[in-house]
Amino acid sequence: MTAGLPDPAGFPDCPVCAYRITGTARLCSDCAGRTLQPVAEPHCPVCSQSVAPGRECSNRVCALSEAERGFSRVDAVAMYSGALRDKIHTLKYEGRAGWAMIFGRLLVGWMESHPEEMRGVDHVVGNPTHTGRQPIQHIEAIMDVAYTEDVTRAFPLSPPGAHRLVKNAETPRSANRTLDEKRAAATAHAAALTWTGDTGDIKGATILLVDDVFTSGSQLQHVALRLRATGAADVRGLVLARVPWSG
């Protein structure tokens, strides 16, 4: 930090950090990177799961062709562990909206530091939650912050209240379900989504689909296939946290 200014508090002590309100996306991203568990090297180029040198990823989705998989790749800010896992739960299930500000900054910080991965992206959209979700529509809250934190408008994010992908019907949740149940829930989720505005915007577009966590990739697969069926040329994923794959 600049001489005479306080150091950042470090993740997850963001609520007491001197830069909680004034911090930039890059500052918060760099600070959190000191304590978050990074994506392992080497890792699968499709799903970001750790793989042993010379071995193939055991995730069945990665063995599919891109046309069957729907998405080309998914990147993660960090691994789903420790404080990051706990704070995602705090936002998602307790409605502590302050964490949406931190997570929005982490996403924009990742985008700023990965220009190659962001090149050619036409739309950055959240994988939406149901409009009546309680205690909070956490993905929408994170995406609203991301738009605000992208102060130079470097990325094709939608302004608050104008999300391009919405979910108007509630569907079964996939948490703590069997693999078959997760796949059924993913199918139902994708079927409930609507692209707002002109669907011509999707034709030939590269879409970056943002979510909080990635486990098997079943939900991302079904949403990506839906977007590609509507005309998207490429769908990529970006998540806050990659859940270690237990296969």
C-alpha positions as CSV (number, residue, x, y, z in Angstrom):
1,M,0.0,0.0,0.0
2,T,0.9,3.7,-0.3
3,A,3.0,4.9,2.6
4,G,0.9,6.3,5.4
5,L,-2.3,4.4,4.4
6,P,-3.5,1.3,6.3
7,D,-3.1,-2.1,4.8
8,P,-6.2,-4.1,3.7
9,A,-7.6,-6.2,6.5
10,G,-7.5,-9.4,4.3
11,F,-10.3,-11.8,3.4
12,P,-12.5,-12.7,5.3
13,D,-12.1,-9.6,7.5
14,C,-13.6,-7.4,4.8
15,P,-16.3,-5.9,7.1
16,V,-13.7,-4.2,9.2
17,C,-11.4,-3.2,6.4
18,A,-10.5,0.4,5.9
19,Y,-11.3,0.0,2.2
20,R,-14.7,-1.8,2.6
21,I,-16.4,1.2,0.9
22,T,-13.7,2.8,-1.1
23,G,-11.7,-0.2,-2.2
24,T,-11.3,-1.0,-5.9
25,A,-12.0,-4.3,-7.5
26,R,-8.3,-4.9,-8.2
27,L,-7.4,-4.0,-4.6
28,C,-9.9,-6.4,-3.1
29,S,-9.1,-9.1,-5.6
30,D,-5.3,-8.9,-4.9
31,C,-5.9,-8.8,-1.2
32,A,-8.3,-11.9,-1.2
33,G,-5.8,-13.7,-3.4
34,R,-3.4,-13.8,-0.4
35,T,-5.6,-16.1,1.6
36,L,-8.0,-17.8,-0.8
37,Q,-7.1,-21.4,-1.9
38,P,-6.1,-21.0,-5.6
39,V,-7.1,-23.3,-8.4
40,A,-4.5,-26.0,-8.5
41,E,-1.9,-26.5,-11.1
42,P,-2.1,-28.5,-13.2
43,H,-5.9,-28.4,-13.6
44,C,-8.4,-29.5,-16.2
45,P,-8.6,-26.8,-19.0
46,V,-12.3,-27.4,-19.2
47,C,-13.6,-27.5,-15.6
48,S,-10.6,-26.2,-13.6
49,Q,-10.5,-29.3,-11.4
50,S,-7.1,-30.4,-10.2
51,V,-5.6,-33.3,-12.2
52,A,-2.4,-35.3,-11.7
53,P,0.3,-34.7,-14.3
54,G,-0.4,-36.8,-17.3
55,R,-3.9,-37.8,-16.2
56,E,-7.2,-36.9,-17.7
57,C,-10.0,-35.2,-15.8
58,S,-12.5,-37.7,-14.2
59,N,-15.4,-35.3,-14.6
60,R,-17.7,-37.0,-17.2
61,V,-18.8,-33.6,-18.6
62,C,-15.3,-32.8,-19.7
63,A,-15.1,-36.0,-21.8
64,L,-18.1,-34.8,-23.9
65,S,-17.6,-32.9,-27.1
66,E,-18.2,-29.1,-26.8
67,A,-21.4,-29.4,-28.7
68,E,-22.7,-32.0,-26.1
69,R,-21.2,-30.1,-23.2
70,G,-22.5,-26.7,-24.2
71,F,-19.8,-24.7,-22.6
72,S,-16.1,-24.4,-23.8
73,R,-14.5,-23.9,-20.3
74,V,-15.2,-22.7,-16.8
75,D,-12.7,-20.6,-14.8
76,A,-12.8,-20.1,-11.0
77,V,-11.6,-17.3,-8.8
78,A,-10.6,-19.8,-6.1
79,M,-11.4,-23.2,-4.7
80,Y,-14.5,-23.8,-2.6
81,S,-13.0,-24.1,0.9
82,G,-12.6,-22.4,4.2
83,A,-13.7,-18.8,4.6
84,L,-14.8,-18.4,1.0
85,R,-17.2,-21.4,1.3
86,D,-18.5,-19.9,4.6
87,K,-19.1,-16.4,3.3
88,I,-20.8,-17.7,0.2
89,H,-23.2,-19.5,2.5
90,T,-23.6,-16.4,4.6
91,L,-24.8,-14.4,1.6
92,K,-26.8,-17.2,0.0
93,Y,-28.7,-18.6,3.0
94,E,-28.5,-15.7,5.5
95,G,-29.0,-12.8,3.2
96,R,-26.0,-10.9,4.4
97,A,-25.9,-8.6,1.4
98,G,-22.6,-6.9,2.2
99,W,-20.8,-10.0,0.9
100,A,-22.3,-9.4,-2.5
101,M,-20.2,-6.2,-2.7
102,I,-17.0,-8.2,-1.9
103,F,-17.9,-11.0,-4.4
104,G,-18.8,-8.5,-7.1
105,R,-15.4,-6.9,-6.7
106,L,-13.6,-10.3,-6.8
107,L,-15.3,-11.1,-10.1
108,V,-14.4,-7.8,-11.7
109,G,-10.9,-8.1,-10.3
110,W,-10.6,-11.5,-11.9
111,M,-11.8,-10.1,-15.3
112,E,-9.4,-7.2,-15.1
113,S,-6.4,-9.5,-14.5
114,H,-7.4,-12.1,-17.2
115,P,-7.7,-10.0,-20.4
116,E,-7.0,-13.1,-22.6
117,E,-9.9,-15.0,-21.1
118,M,-12.2,-11.9,-21.5
119,R,-11.3,-11.2,-25.1
120,G,-14.3,-11.6,-27.4
121,V,-16.9,-11.8,-24.7
122,D,-20.2,-10.1,-25.8
123,H,-22.3,-10.6,-22.7
124,V,-21.4,-11.2,-19.0
125,V,-24.6,-12.6,-17.4
126,G,-25.4,-14.2,-14.1
127,N,-26.9,-17.7,-13.9
128,P,-30.2,-16.4,-12.4
129,T,-32.0,-17.3,-9.3
130,H,-35.8,-17.3,-9.0
131,T,-37.3,-13.9,-8.7
132,G,-38.9,-14.9,-5.4
133,R,-35.9,-16.5,-3.9
134,Q,-35.4,-15.8,-0.2
135,P,-33.6,-14.5,1.7
136,I,-31.8,-12.9,-1.3
137,Q,-31.3,-13.3,-5.0
138,H,-27.6,-13.6,-4.4
139,I,-26.4,-13.9,-8.0
140,E,-28.3,-10.8,-9.1
141,A,-27.0,-8.9,-6.1
142,I,-23.4,-9.9,-7.0
143,M,-23.9,-9.0,-10.7
144,D,-25.4,-5.6,-9.7
145,V,-22.2,-4.9,-7.7
146,A,-20.0,-6.1,-10.5
147,Y,-21.6,-3.6,-12.9
148,T,-21.0,-0.8,-10.4
149,E,-17.4,-1.8,-9.7
150,D,-16.6,-1.9,-13.4
151,V,-16.1,1.9,-13.3
152,T,-14.5,2.1,-16.8
153,R,-17.3,0.0,-18.4
154,A,-14.6,-2.4,-19.7
155,F,-16.9,-5.4,-19.6
156,P,-20.4,-6.1,-21.2
157,L,-22.3,-6.3,-17.9
158,S,-25.9,-5.4,-17.6
159,P,-26.9,-2.5,-15.3
160,P,-28.8,-3.2,-12.1
161,G,-32.5,-4.2,-12.7
162,A,-31.8,-5.0,-16.4
163,H,-30.5,-8.5,-16.2
164,R,-30.4,-10.3,-19.6
165,L,-31.1,-13.7,-18.2
166,V,-34.0,-14.2,-15.7
167,K,-35.8,-17.0,-14.0
168,N,-39.5,-16.4,-13.3
169,A,-40.4,-19.9,-12.1
170,E,-39.1,-21.8,-9.1
171,T,-37.6,-25.2,-9.7
172,P,-36.2,-27.9,-7.4
173,R,-32.9,-27.1,-5.8
174,S,-29.9,-29.3,-6.5
175,A,-28.0,-29.0,-3.2
176,N,-27.6,-32.2,-1.2
177,R,-29.2,-34.3,-4.0
178,T,-28.1,-37.5,-5.8
179,L,-26.4,-37.1,-9.1
180,D,-29.5,-38.1,-11.0
181,E,-31.6,-35.6,-9.0
182,K,-29.0,-32.9,-9.7
183,R,-29.3,-33.5,-13.4
184,A,-33.1,-33.4,-13.3
185,A,-32.9,-30.1,-11.3
186,A,-30.4,-28.7,-13.8
187,T,-32.8,-29.5,-16.7
188,A,-35.7,-27.9,-15.0
189,H,-33.6,-24.8,-14.1
190,A,-32.5,-24.2,-17.7
191,A,-36.0,-24.7,-19.0
192,A,-37.2,-21.9,-16.7
193,L,-34.8,-19.2,-18.0
194,T,-35.7,-16.3,-20.3
195,W,-33.4,-14.0,-22.3
196,T,-34.9,-10.5,-21.9
197,G,-35.0,-8.0,-24.7
198,D,-33.9,-8.9,-28.3
199,T,-33.0,-12.5,-28.7
200,G,-31.1,-11.4,-31.7
201,D,-28.4,-10.2,-29.3
202,I,-27.5,-13.9,-28.7
203,K,-27.0,-14.8,-32.3
204,G,-23.3,-15.6,-32.8
205,A,-22.4,-14.2,-29.4
206,T,-19.9,-15.3,-26.8
207,I,-21.5,-15.4,-23.4
208,L,-19.7,-15.5,-20.1
209,L,-22.1,-17.1,-17.6
210,V,-21.3,-16.2,-13.9
211,D,-22.3,-18.4,-10.9
212,D,-21.2,-18.7,-7.3
213,V,-20.0,-22.3,-7.3
214,F,-19.3,-25.1,-9.8
215,T,-19.4,-28.8,-8.8
216,S,-20.1,-31.3,-11.6
217,G,-21.1,-28.8,-14.2
218,S,-24.5,-30.2,-14.9
219,Q,-26.4,-27.0,-14.4
220,L,-23.9,-25.0,-16.4
221,Q,-24.1,-27.6,-19.2
222,H,-27.9,-27.4,-19.4
223,V,-28.0,-23.5,-19.3
224,A,-25.2,-23.4,-21.9
225,L,-27.0,-25.8,-24.2
226,R,-30.1,-23.7,-23.9
227,L,-28.2,-20.5,-24.9
228,R,-26.5,-22.3,-27.8
229,A,-29.8,-23.5,-29.0
230,T,-30.9,-19.9,-29.1
231,G,-27.9,-19.0,-31.2
232,A,-24.9,-18.3,-28.9
233,A,-21.7,-19.3,-30.6
234,D,-19.7,-19.9,-27.4
235,V,-20.6,-20.1,-23.7
236,R,-17.9,-19.9,-21.0
237,G,-18.3,-20.1,-17.3
238,L,-16.8,-18.0,-14.4
239,V,-17.5,-18.9,-10.8
240,L,-16.4,-17.6,-7.5
241,A,-15.5,-21.1,-6.2
242,R,-14.7,-24.5,-7.7
243,V,-15.9,-27.4,-5.5
244,P,-13.3,-30.2,-5.4
245,W,-14.5,-33.0,-7.7
246,S,-15.0,-36.3,-5.9
247,G,-16.1,-38.2,-9.0
